[in-house]
Amino acid sequence: MAKLEFDDDFAALMEEFNISAGATERRRRISAALGLKPRMHVLDVGSGPGHQAFEMAQIVGSQGHVEGVDSAEGSVETGTRRCSGLDNVSFTLGDAYNLPCDTGTFDVAMSSQVFEYLDDAPKALGEMFRVLKPSGRVLLHGTGWGALLWHSNDPDRMARILKVWDGHLADPRMCETMAKKLGDTGFDGVSAEPIVHVETSYDLSSMSAILTKFVSGYVVSQGVSEAEADSWAAELRERGESGEYFFSSNEYIFTGGKP
Ligand SMILES: C[S@@+](CC[C@H](N)C(=O)[O-])C[C@H]1O[C@@H](n2cnc3c(N)ncnc32)[C@H](O)[C@@H]1O
């Protein structure tokens, strides 16, 4: 199945998604797990619209630096715009498989919601390992799509839609193998912590309501009829109106160190 296009429509939805309460809390958790300090040099692989880079830049301060690398021109432009008032952040067009960065440069290399899209995670991890300084830290964050709970009175339709949605990723089960892959790359002290996200009401600005737009657009592009996608999304809104809404996702933060 076709992967998601990182085009202008995707970038616009990503902007909306990233200001939701769920995504804001996620960034806070990621920043806390990174253990950032002033003067650190940080790499953000697949930096997208640059919200995390912006926040990390506040912590590392004027003598530190955050470098965002993304393979989509639109992402690099949006990130650059977002951080235009900061002189300790830069964004570069580049590929996770061949980072445009010198060896042994960064104190921290992180990546959020990107490795699910990569066909060759070990190669990209090898690149993050290469560009870290000795004793540098790596952080990977992603969603465990296999652990999603989204209540519906038509569970077969929900399962059908989510099965098609899984196709937007190279590896929807990326989190389940990430600890082993980090160890195989050479990182030590690898650990994982969950971010459990729960919504019991339907709010248009919530993470799951915005996710509904990503899912609808993608599944229709993959042959699900508009009628089926519309009735799936309508049921979620109706469950919200009747007070029966439930959405829960498990995300995971993996950390490790370069010896
Ligand atoms: C779901 S978005 C996440 C963006 C950002 N990390 C965030 O959490 O807001 C995935 C991003 O990864 C980028 N990406 C996908 N494949 C990539 C690759 N091979 N190298 C670099 N960036 C990539 C996309 O362009 C997109 O901006």
The ligand as an SDF file (V2000), in Angstrom:
LIG
                    3D

 27 29  0  0  0  0  0  0  0  0999 V2000
    4.7520   12.4350   11.0300 C   0  0  0  0  0  0  0  0  0  0  0  0
    5.9190   13.6610   10.5740 S   0  0  0  0  0  0  0  0  0  0  0  0
    6.6810   14.0300   12.1430 C   0  0  0  0  0  0  0  0  0  0  0  0
    7.2960   15.3920   12.1700 C   0  0  0  0  0  0  0  0  0  0  0  0
    7.8900   15.8320   13.5100 C   0  0  0  0  0  0  0  0  0  0  0  0
    8.9320   14.9470   13.9700 N   0  0  0  0  0  0  0  0  0  0  0  0
    6.8250   15.9590   14.5560 C   0  0  0  0  0  0  0  0  0  0  0  0
    6.7130   15.0920   15.4280 O   0  0  0  0  0  0  0  0  0  0  0  0
    6.0620   16.9380   14.4810 O   0  0  0  0  0  0  0  0  0  0  0  0
    7.1840   12.7350    9.7520 C   0  0  0  0  0  0  0  0  0  0  0  0
    8.2770   13.6040    9.1680 C   0  0  0  0  0  0  0  0  0  0  0  0
    9.3630   12.7550    8.7700 O   0  0  0  0  0  0  0  0  0  0  0  0
    9.8800   13.2330    7.5510 C   0  0  0  0  0  0  0  0  0  0  0  0
   10.5710   12.1110    6.8820 N   0  0  0  0  0  0  0  0  0  0  0  0
   10.0010   10.9900    6.3590 C   0  0  0  0  0  0  0  0  0  0  0  0
   10.9530   10.1950    5.8320 N   0  0  0  0  0  0  0  0  0  0  0  0
   12.1450   10.8260    6.0290 C   0  0  0  0  0  0  0  0  0  0  0  0
   13.4980   10.5140    5.7090 C   0  0  0  0  0  0  0  0  0  0  0  0
   13.8160    9.3790    5.0500 N   0  0  0  0  0  0  0  0  0  0  0  0
   14.4650   11.3740    6.0510 N   0  0  0  0  0  0  0  0  0  0  0  0
   14.1550   12.5340    6.7090 C   0  0  0  0  0  0  0  0  0  0  0  0
   12.8920   12.8980    7.0200 N   0  0  0  0  0  0  0  0  0  0  0  0
   11.8980   12.0440    6.6970 C   0  0  0  0  0  0  0  0  0  0  0  0
    8.6530   13.7420    6.8030 C   0  0  0  0  0  0  0  0  0  0  0  0
    8.9830   14.6500    5.7770 O   0  0  0  0  0  0  0  0  0  0  0  0
    7.8490   14.3890    7.9370 C   0  0  0  0  0  0  0  0  0  0  0  0
    8.1620   15.7560    8.1030 O   0  0  0  0  0  0  0  0  0  0  0  0
  1  2  1  0
  2  3  1  0
  2 10  1  0
  3  4  1  0
  4  5  1  0
  5  6  1  0
  5  7  1  0
  7  8  2  0
  7  9  1  0
 10 11  1  0
 11 12  1  0
 11 26  1  0
 12 13  1  0
 13 14  1  0
 13 24  1  0
 14 15  1  0
 14 23  1  0
 15 16  2  0
 16 17  1  0
 17 18  1  0
 17 23  2  0
 18 19  1  0
 18 20  2  0
 20 21  1  0
 21 22  2  0
 22 23  1  0
 24 25  1  0
 24 26  1  0
 26 27  1  0
M  CHG  2   2   1   9  -1
M  END
$$$$
